[in-house]
Amino acid sequence: MIRGERNGLGAHLQTNQEGFRAALRFARVPQRIWLVNLDPTAGSEIKKTRPCVVVSPAEMHDHLRTVIVAPMTTKSRAARFRIGVTHGGRKGLILLDQMRAVARRG
């Protein structure tokens, strides 16, 4: 288990599916899924346009033109830091090791 403090409130983050979801609920982050173009990339970063879970809080969106997202994929290896998910009838993973900030439109 990885433990860390989020916003100084002492939320314990776990590297399992329920722990991640609980951390998002605790931080009051709505679990929205956006279709995001992740290109251009460098090295082993995940590429192309794909669904991503928005993990940054809405309060952040009021002040910045970027959001923090975690990409989703159906073709990757499971790991303790990758969260299993079903979206659009397909099973896949949320890749927490590939999170990044992306520019918002509008």
Backbone as a chain_set.jsonl record, in Angstrom:
{"seq": "MIRGERNGLGAHLQTNQEGFRAALRFARVPQRIWLVNLDPTAGSEIKKTRPCVVVSPAEMHDHLRTVIVAPMTTKSRAARFRIGVTHGGRKGLILLDQMRAVARRG", "coords": {"N": [[0.832, -1.17, 0.0], [0.49, 2.218, -0.804], [0.898, 5.169, 0.923], [-0.261, 8.459, 1.365], [-0.596, 11.988, 1.794], [-3.317, 13.998, 0.929], [-4.051, 17.153, 0.038], [-3.359, 17.861, 2.626], [-5.09, 16.605, 4.354], [-4.806, 14.079, 5.216], [-5.652, 11.796, 3.84], [-5.582, 8.408, 3.112], [-4.102, 6.917, 0.485], [-4.588, 4.142, -1.547], [-3.231, 1.456, -3.508], [-5.183, 0.057, -4.897], [-8.267, -0.768, -6.542], [-10.663, -0.037, -5.091], [-9.594, 1.649, -3.154], [-8.609, 3.793, -4.689], [-10.977, 4.816, -5.802], [-12.277, 5.528, -3.434], [-10.536, 7.527, -2.546], [-10.947, 9.467, -4.522], [-13.639, 10.091, -4.03], [-13.374, 11.118, -1.441], [-11.837, 13.383, -1.914], [-13.654, 14.807, -3.268], [-13.812, 14.72, -6.081], [-15.303, 14.74, -9.141], [-15.992, 11.902, -11.112], [-15.317, 12.078, -14.158], [-15.315, 11.284, -17.636], [-13.386, 12.025, -20.355], [-12.783, 12.36, -23.862], [-9.601, 12.431, -25.036], [-6.924, 13.875, -26.846], [-3.822, 12.633, -26.802], [-1.47, 13.038, -28.135], [1.263, 15.163, -29.082], [3.733, 12.721, -28.05], [6.39, 11.44, -25.936], [9.005, 9.055, -25.72], [7.956, 6.292, -23.803], [5.368, 7.117, -23.329], [1.794, 6.952, -23.271], [-0.1, 6.918, -26.259], [-2.12, 8.541, -28.809], [-5.661, 9.364, -29.396], [-7.842, 8.912, -26.755], [-10.142, 7.65, -24.214], [-10.142, 9.343, -21.086], [-9.909, 9.565, -17.545], [-10.905, 12.281, -15.682], [-9.108, 13.591, -13.105], [-8.483, 15.808, -11.632], [-9.608, 18.321, -9.31], [-12.728, 20.151, -9.512], [-12.548, 22.786, -8.578], [-9.988, 23.525, -9.26], [-10.219, 23.784, -11.983], [-11.504, 26.161, -12.31], [-9.547, 28.061, -12.202], [-7.381, 27.405, -13.799], [-6.236, 26.537, -17.114], [-5.87, 23.939, -17.651], [-6.369, 20.407, -17.125], [-6.047, 17.545, -15.018], [-5.526, 14.303, -16.057], [-6.132, 10.746, -16.211], [-5.203, 8.328, -18.381], [-7.102, 5.821, -20.201], [-7.123, 2.367, -21.184], [-7.495, -0.605, -23.217], [-5.635, -2.417, -23.786], [-3.284, -3.395, -22.095], [-1.0, -4.28, -19.47], [-2.019, -5.591, -16.344], [-1.534, -4.084, -13.138], [-0.689, -3.179, -9.755], [-1.066, -0.45, -9.564], [-2.762, 0.207, -11.564], [-6.042, 0.631, -12.482], [-8.803, -1.455, -12.751], [-11.543, -1.238, -15.03], [-14.799, -0.877, -16.518], [-15.968, 0.446, -19.429], [-18.16, 1.775, -21.744], [-19.005, -0.779, -22.367], [-16.676, -2.244, -22.604], [-13.878, -3.883, -21.163], [-11.146, -2.583, -19.348], [-8.269, -0.65, -18.35], [-7.432, 1.945, -16.03], [-4.787, 4.028, -16.281], [-2.806, 4.912, -13.934], [-0.125, 5.427, -13.783], [0.384, 6.926, -15.982], [-0.611, 9.467, -15.806], [-1.326, 12.898, -16.613], [-1.154, 16.462, -17.26], [-3.413, 18.199, -19.288], [-4.432, 20.486, -21.861], [-7.464, 22.351, -21.703], [-10.316, 22.743, -23.809], [-11.968, 25.67, -24.877]], "CA": [[0.0, 0.0, 0.0], [1.166, 3.516, -0.811], [0.137, 6.125, 1.715], [0.14, 9.837, 1.115], [-1.58, 12.966, 2.209], [-3.893, 14.773, -0.164], [-4.546, 18.433, 0.552], [-3.081, 17.959, 4.047], [-6.194, 16.064, 5.132], [-4.427, 12.759, 5.702], [-6.329, 10.693, 3.153], [-4.664, 7.337, 2.778], [-4.325, 6.435, -0.871], [-4.188, 2.757, -1.717], [-3.01, 1.131, -4.916], [-6.19, -0.87, -5.395], [-9.412, -0.116, -7.174], [-11.561, 0.595, -4.126], [-8.861, 2.74, -2.516], [-8.571, 4.921, -5.626], [-12.322, 5.397, -5.862], [-12.533, 6.168, -2.145], [-9.743, 8.764, -2.513], [-11.629, 10.444, -5.372], [-14.832, 10.544, -3.312], [-12.913, 11.925, -0.315], [-11.365, 14.659, -2.439], [-14.793, 15.398, -3.98], [-13.483, 14.83, -7.501], [-16.264, 13.998, -9.963], [-15.316, 10.976, -12.007], [-15.756, 12.342, -15.525], [-14.478, 10.683, -18.668], [-13.28, 12.862, -21.552], [-11.977, 11.857, -24.964], [-8.456, 13.341, -25.035], [-5.823, 13.62, -27.775], [-2.598, 12.614, -26.0], [-0.313, 13.3, -28.992], [2.471, 14.355, -29.266], [4.271, 12.045, -26.875], [7.823, 11.139, -25.955], [9.366, 7.804, -25.051], [6.932, 5.259, -23.63], [4.072, 7.691, -22.956], [0.662, 6.413, -24.009], [-0.339, 7.774, -27.423], [-3.367, 8.681, -29.571], [-6.857, 9.878, -28.746], [-8.46, 7.845, -25.973], [-10.862, 8.142, -23.046], [-9.327, 9.604, -19.896], [-10.645, 9.963, -16.35], [-10.453, 13.568, -15.135], [-8.863, 13.395, -11.677], [-8.279, 17.091, -10.953], [-10.855, 18.838, -8.742], [-13.407, 21.217, -10.263], [-12.04, 24.08, -8.118], [-8.776, 23.793, -10.029], [-10.616, 24.145, -13.345], [-11.931, 27.562, -12.301], [-8.378, 28.946, -12.211], [-6.367, 26.966, -14.763], [-6.712, 26.071, -18.42], [-5.482, 22.543, -17.783], [-6.955, 19.414, -16.227], [-5.198, 16.367, -14.839], [-6.265, 13.12, -16.502], [-5.503, 9.419, -16.207], [-5.669, 7.653, -19.595], [-7.673, 4.482, -20.125], [-6.74, 1.497, -22.288], [-7.953, -1.994, -23.162], [-4.507, -3.267, -24.169], [-2.147, -3.156, -21.229], [-0.836, -5.266, -18.398], [-2.522, -5.201, -15.026], [-0.55, -3.818, -12.092], [-1.358, -2.66, -8.56], [-1.344, 0.978, -9.742], [-3.652, 0.336, -12.719], [-7.366, 0.343, -11.96], [-9.717, -2.109, -13.682], [-12.75, -0.465, -15.284], [-15.591, -1.196, -17.7], [-16.492, 1.69, -20.01], [-18.683, 1.528, -23.087], [-19.115, -2.22, -22.568], [-15.347, -2.862, -22.776], [-13.038, -3.921, -19.972], [-9.847, -1.974, -19.564], [-7.525, -0.179, -17.192], [-7.08, 3.352, -15.867], [-3.328, 3.989, -16.115], [-2.378, 5.953, -13.008], [1.282, 5.723, -14.049], [0.47, 7.754, -17.191], [-1.363, 10.712, -15.598], [-0.694, 14.122, -17.12], [-1.983, 17.658, -17.418], [-3.737, 18.489, -20.683], [-5.144, 21.748, -22.045], [-8.905, 22.278, -21.934], [-10.84, 23.571, -24.894], [-13.044, 26.576, -24.512]], "C": [[0.882, 1.24, 0.0], [0.298, 4.461, -0.007], [0.652, 7.517, 1.426], [-0.94, 10.775, 1.575], [-2.025, 13.768, 1.01], [-4.514, 16.019, 0.453], [-4.351, 18.561, 2.055], [-4.155, 17.347, 4.921], [-5.933, 14.639, 5.602], [-5.165, 11.61, 5.046], [-5.3, 9.632, 2.778], [-5.025, 6.777, 1.407], [-3.8, 5.016, -0.98], [-4.019, 2.488, -3.196], [-3.962, 0.045, -5.383], [-7.396, -0.084, -5.855], [-10.288, 0.614, -6.167], [-10.88, 1.765, -3.43], [-8.812, 3.98, -3.393], [-9.924, 5.605, -5.687], [-12.663, 6.114, -4.56], [-11.776, 7.495, -2.049], [-10.401, 9.845, -3.364], [-12.879, 10.977, -4.689], [-14.441, 11.476, -2.173], [-12.504, 13.316, -0.782], [-12.466, 15.401, -3.203], [-14.475, 15.66, -5.456], [-14.529, 14.062, -8.294], [-15.514, 13.103, -10.938], [-15.889, 11.135, -13.408], [-14.789, 11.686, -16.487], [-14.558, 11.571, -19.9], [-12.476, 12.116, -22.606], [-10.862, 12.868, -25.19], [-7.432, 12.904, -26.073], [-4.525, 13.746, -26.988], [-1.336, 12.834, -26.832], [0.039, 14.774, -28.951], [2.949, 13.767, -27.932], [5.765, 11.862, -27.019], [8.043, 9.809, -25.243], [8.213, 6.823, -24.983], [5.6, 5.807, -23.14], [2.972, 7.108, -23.84], [0.233, 7.429, -25.077], [-1.805, 7.764, -27.835], [-4.505, 9.262, -28.759], [-7.546, 8.723, -28.04], [-9.243, 8.439, -24.814], [-9.91, 8.295, -21.868], [-10.25, 10.002, -18.754], [-10.055, 11.276, -15.863], [-10.315, 13.39, -13.628], [-8.617, 14.698, -10.925], [-9.617, 17.62, -10.445], [-11.412, 20.008, -9.548], [-12.904, 22.592, -9.853], [-10.783, 24.488, -8.883], [-9.127, 24.297, -11.427], [-11.078, 25.595, -13.434], [-10.758, 28.522, -12.484], [-7.332, 28.603, -13.269], [-7.01, 26.521, -16.066], [-6.301, 24.631, -18.683], [-6.267, 21.683, -16.804], [-5.973, 18.252, -16.118], [-6.045, 15.144, -15.167], [-5.423, 11.862, -16.329], [-6.055, 8.673, -17.413], [-6.227, 6.26, -19.313], [-7.226, 3.687, -21.347], [-7.37, 0.127, -22.118], [-6.802, -2.951, -23.44], [-3.278, -2.946, -23.326], [-2.097, -4.231, -20.166], [-1.363, -4.722, -17.088], [-1.351, -4.994, -14.074], [-1.306, -3.214, -10.918], [-1.742, -1.193, -8.704], [-2.171, 1.24, -10.994], [-5.023, -0.191, -12.313], [-8.25, -0.28, -13.036], [-11.009, -1.326, -13.807], [-13.478, -1.059, -16.483], [-16.215, 0.104, -18.181], [-16.942, 1.39, -21.424], [-18.775, 0.046, -23.404], [-17.795, -2.94, -22.751], [-14.577, -2.809, -21.476], [-11.68, -3.33, -20.3], [-9.222, -1.554, -18.252], [-7.415, 1.339, -17.213], [-5.608, 3.354, -15.491], [-2.85, 5.146, -15.237], [-0.913, 6.333, -13.213], [1.473, 6.59, -15.291], [-0.299, 9.069, -17.04], [-0.576, 11.899, -16.139], [-1.681, 15.269, -17.157], [-2.188, 17.889, -18.913], [-4.531, 19.779, -20.752], [-6.628, 21.489, -22.286], [-9.243, 23.092, -23.163], [-11.895, 24.478, -24.32], [-12.836, 27.371, -23.3]], "O": [[1.886, 1.306, 0.709], [-0.909, 4.543, -0.234], [1.854, 7.729, 1.263], [-2.094, 10.372, 1.724], [-1.212, 14.17, 0.178], [-5.406, 15.925, 1.297], [-5.096, 19.293, 2.707], [-4.135, 17.551, 6.134], [-6.756, 14.058, 6.31], [-5.29, 10.543, 5.647], [-4.264, 9.944, 2.191], [-6.112, 6.237, 1.204], [-2.684, 4.727, -0.547], [-4.581, 3.189, -4.037], [-3.58, -0.804, -6.188], [-7.523, 1.111, -5.589], [-10.622, 1.78, -6.378], [-11.527, 2.773, -3.145], [-8.958, 5.097, -2.898], [-10.009, 6.832, -5.63], [-13.27, 7.186, -4.58], [-12.309, 8.477, -1.532], [-10.414, 11.013, -2.976], [-13.158, 12.174, -4.753], [-15.087, 12.501, -1.955], [-12.794, 14.31, -0.116], [-12.237, 16.493, -3.723], [-14.834, 16.704, -6.001], [-14.638, 12.846, -8.139], [-14.51, 13.514, -11.521], [-16.818, 10.429, -13.8], [-13.6, 11.547, -16.2], [-15.639, 11.839, -20.424], [-11.59, 11.329, -22.276], [-11.129, 14.029, -25.499], [-7.104, 11.722, -26.177], [-4.166, 14.84, -26.553], [-0.234, 12.817, -26.284], [-0.869, 15.589, -28.79], [2.612, 14.254, -26.853], [6.336, 12.098, -28.084], [7.347, 9.484, -24.281], [7.564, 6.552, -25.993], [4.786, 5.062, -22.596], [3.198, 6.809, -25.012], [0.207, 8.635, -24.831], [-2.621, 7.047, -27.255], [-4.342, 9.607, -27.588], [-7.805, 7.682, -28.644], [-9.04, 9.6, -24.461], [-8.998, 7.491, -21.675], [-11.249, 10.69, -18.963], [-8.846, 11.377, -15.653], [-11.291, 13.075, -12.948], [-8.549, 14.691, -9.696], [-10.65, 17.396, -11.076], [-10.666, 20.755, -10.182], [-12.834, 23.489, -10.694], [-10.554, 25.674, -9.12], [-8.419, 25.133, -11.989], [-11.049, 26.192, -14.511], [-10.954, 29.671, -12.879], [-6.487, 29.436, -13.595], [-8.19, 26.171, -16.103], [-6.378, 24.158, -19.817], [-6.764, 22.169, -15.788], [-5.17, 18.015, -17.021], [-7.137, 14.967, -14.628], [-4.192, 11.903, -16.304], [-7.255, 8.406, -17.471], [-5.874, 5.615, -18.326], [-6.982, 4.254, -22.412], [-7.738, -0.261, -21.009], [-6.971, -4.166, -23.342], [-2.344, -2.299, -23.798], [-3.045, -4.995, -19.99], [-1.179, -3.549, -16.762], [-0.313, -5.647, -14.192], [-2.449, -2.783, -11.074], [-2.661, -0.734, -8.026], [-2.27, 2.384, -11.438], [-5.147, -1.326, -11.853], [-8.427, 0.298, -14.109], [-11.522, -0.807, -12.816], [-12.86, -1.668, -17.357], [-16.91, 0.782, -17.425], [-16.192, 0.816, -22.213], [-18.643, -0.356, -24.56], [-17.788, -4.139, -23.028], [-14.617, -1.805, -20.764], [-11.135, -3.545, -21.383], [-9.595, -2.036, -17.182], [-7.318, 1.949, -18.278], [-5.221, 2.749, -14.492], [-2.53, 6.224, -15.737], [-0.503, 7.437, -12.855], [2.602, 6.951, -15.622], [-0.607, 9.718, -18.04], [0.655, 11.913, -16.128], [-2.894, 15.066, -17.093], [-1.249, 17.786, -19.701], [-5.23, 20.128, -19.801], [-7.004, 20.541, -22.976], [-8.526, 24.03, -23.513], [-12.624, 24.111, -23.399], [-13.701, 28.162, -22.924]]}, "num_chains": 1, "name": "protein.A"}
